[in-house]
């Protein structure tokens, strides 16, 4: 079974937004999503490993490289729940 890690954005993070190309910096993606700079450090980032490839910028976009295909055998349903 694959493991996933959750942490915050790091400088230089890049991803391939679902159904788009080329790679994009996560900081630009967060700006396009109109997330205030003061809140960006708290956006959960789902990764393949600590400091690894970004699978999903929670609540914003998934990465094209990790989408479900006909070859997919295991899928996880991830959801962001507001603690407030």
N, C-alpha and C positions, 0 to 999 in steps of 0.2 A: 504494500500500500504506500502510495506517495505521501510525503509530508509537505505541509505548507507552513510558512512563517508569516507573521504579521508584525510590521513595524511602521515607522514613519518614512516620509520621503528623505532621500539623501542627495546631496549635490551630485550632479552628473547622471542621475537616473534617467534611463531612456526606455521606451517601449514602442511597440508597433500597434497603434490603436486599431481595434477591430474594424475590418472593412476599409482600412486606409493604408496608405503607404506614402512616404518612407517612415523610418523611425522618427520619433518625436521626443523631445525632452519632457519629462514629467512636469517640470516647472511651467512649461508653456501650456501643457494640457490643463493644469490646474488654473492657469490664468484664463484660458478659453472657457472653462467651466464657471468662471466668475467667482472663484473661491478667494476670499480676501487673503492677502499675504499673511496677516496676523493669525489665520486659522489653518494655513497649509501644513504646518508641522504636525497637526493633529489628524490629518487625513490618513486612514489606515491603508497600508500598502501590503497586498498579499504577494508573497515571493516564493520561489522554489527552494530557497535556503536563506540563512541569515546573510543579508547583503547580496542575495542572488537576483536572478531575473525577475522582473515585475510581471505577475500574472494578472493582477487586477488592481486598479486604483479604486478602492471601495467607493461605491456610489457614483463613480465618474465614468470609467471606461475599462474594458477588458483588453487583453493583448491578443492580437491575431494569431500568434504562435501557439496559443493554448486553447483555441476554440474547439468545440465538439465537431467531429467529423464522422464519416461512416466507419472509421477505424477505432473510434473511441470505445473503450470497454468499461471505464469507470468515470463517473462524473460526480462532482460535489456541488451541492447547492449552498451558496454562501449568501448571507444576508447581513446588512448593517442594521443594528437595532439601537435606537437613540436611548441612552441611559437616563435622560432627563424625564 
